Amino acid sequence: MSENIIYCYSGSGHCLNMAQNIAKVLGDTDIVMMRSFPAKTDATEAKRVGFVFPCYGGGLPGHVEEYIKAIKIAPGAYTFAVEQFAGYMGCGLHKIDQIVRLDYWNTISNHSTCIWLMPHVLTFPPTSKETAQKRLDQKAAEVGIDVKTMQHSATRPPEKAFFALESKAFSGMHPKRVKKFVANADCIGCGTCVRVCPQGNIQLVGGKPSFGSNCIGCLSCVQFCPKAAINVGKITEKRERFPNPHVKAADLSKPIIHID
Ligand SMILES: Cc1cc2nc3c(=O)[nH]c(=O)nc-3n(C[C@H](O)[C@H](O)[C@H](O)COP(=O)(O)O)c2cc1C
């Protein structure tokens, strides 16, 4: 049993990269992926239990809220959470705090991986990918030390009630959007999209991906396709992908990653 557990959700790898860097500071950490149902819900032997996740549609991605409700944490364990977002933090941290009562929380902004909505370089103020990654690295180092020394935040995460509505509306849009997912002629039928989909929503039919209706909009398939062949309608055709350069598609599909 590891001393620390970090529950992580990540669509394009940026939160996984951050969770790994926090774990390197902590040592002896299991990173449990919350993509399909978490591989481990019993965290009662961990001294520190954390959550690293992105803001999606103003709230929590996919089924993260249900996952966290299923996790058992020992009374007195230290709890923490870090949220990544592009423009605004939304209500995700507040939702987790309602379930777990966080001792410590922090946030960090990154480029947006939601490339059907906007190009990832559209940041205010403009920031290069390299600078955004440096910021993630610095924040991970800062959080790692805070968590290792069990610092406590002075305030609770803000409620941001409006974003609970946005989050609900956003999840309701996935069934319509999934009809726009298409693989173009550059597709080599490698099956990366099949393996990286947290929902098991993609199958290869005649060597090409076929998209089912069970999409949660994480865009892992779009971001990690080695040929950038998967698009959401026409809008993403000319948009650069933005997966984390330190994370491989295969890392995202591992249920648990141990860091010594
Ligand atoms: C489907 C989707 C929805 C998103 N919604 C928001 C949002 O509402 N607000 C925001 O500030 N950023 C939003 N983002 C940006 C992500 O929070 C940000 O890019 C994050 O770094 C992605 O982390 P990941 O690579 O671990 O998934 C969204 C990204 C995606 C893919």
The ligand as a Tripos MOL2 file, in Angstrom:
@<TRIPOS>MOLECULE
LIG
   31    33     1     0     0
SMALL
NO_CHARGES

@<TRIPOS>ATOM
      1 C1        -14.2120   19.1910  -23.2130 C.3       1 LIG1
      2 C2        -13.4170   20.2940  -22.5520 C.ar      1 LIG1
      3 C3        -14.0800   21.2860  -21.8380 C.ar      1 LIG1
      4 C4        -13.3570   22.3100  -21.2160 C.ar      1 LIG1
      5 N1        -14.0360   23.2600  -20.5040 N.ar      1 LIG1
      6 C5        -13.3530   24.2550  -19.9020 C.ar      1 LIG1
      7 C6        -14.0610   25.2480  -19.1560 C.ar      1 LIG1
      8 O1        -15.2810   25.2180  -19.0140 O.2       1 LIG1
      9 N2        -13.3350   26.2520  -18.5890 N.ar      1 LIG1
     10 C7        -11.9860   26.3260  -18.7030 C.ar      1 LIG1
     11 O2        -11.4050   27.2660  -18.1790 O.2       1 LIG1
     12 N3        -11.2760   25.3710  -19.3770 N.ar      1 LIG1
     13 C8        -11.9310   24.3460  -19.9750 C.ar      1 LIG1
     14 N4        -11.2440   23.3710  -20.6650 N.ar      1 LIG1
     15 C9         -9.7650   23.4220  -20.7060 C.3       1 LIG1
     16 C10        -9.0850   22.3780  -19.7900 C.3       1 LIG1
     17 O3         -9.5280   22.5130  -18.4660 O.3       1 LIG1
     18 C11        -7.5530   22.5430  -19.8410 C.3       1 LIG1
     19 O4         -7.1110   22.5800  -21.1660 O.3       1 LIG1
     20 C12        -6.8170   21.4310  -19.1030 C.3       1 LIG1
     21 O5         -5.4340   21.7820  -19.0510 O.3       1 LIG1
     22 C13        -6.9620   20.0650  -19.7640 C.3       1 LIG1
     23 O6         -6.3370   19.0710  -18.9490 O.3       1 LIG1
     24 P1         -6.1780   17.5380  -19.4430 P.3       1 LIG1
     25 O7         -5.1870   17.5510  -20.5750 O.co2     1 LIG1
     26 O8         -5.5980   16.8320  -18.2700 O.co2     1 LIG1
     27 O9         -7.5200   17.0350  -19.8310 O.co2     1 LIG1
     28 C14       -11.9380   22.3450  -21.3220 C.ar      1 LIG1
     29 C15       -11.2800   21.3300  -22.0600 C.ar      1 LIG1
     30 C16       -12.0270   20.3070  -22.6710 C.ar      1 LIG1
     31 C17       -11.3300   19.2260  -23.4600 C.3       1 LIG1
@<TRIPOS>BOND
     1     1     2 1
     2     2     3 ar
     3     2    30 ar
     4     3     4 ar
     5     4     5 ar
     6     4    28 ar
     7     5     6 ar
     8     6     7 ar
     9     6    13 1
    10     7     8 2
    11     7     9 ar
    12     9    10 ar
    13    10    11 2
    14    10    12 ar
    15    12    13 ar
    16    13    14 ar
    17    14    15 1
    18    14    28 ar
    19    15    16 1
    20    16    17 1
    21    16    18 1
    22    18    19 1
    23    18    20 1
    24    20    21 1
    25    20    22 1
    26    22    23 1
    27    23    24 1
    28    24    25 2
    29    24    26 1
    30    24    27 1
    31    28    29 ar
    32    29    30 ar
    33    30    31 1
@<TRIPOS>SUBSTRUCTURE
     1 LIG1         1 GROUP 0 **** ****
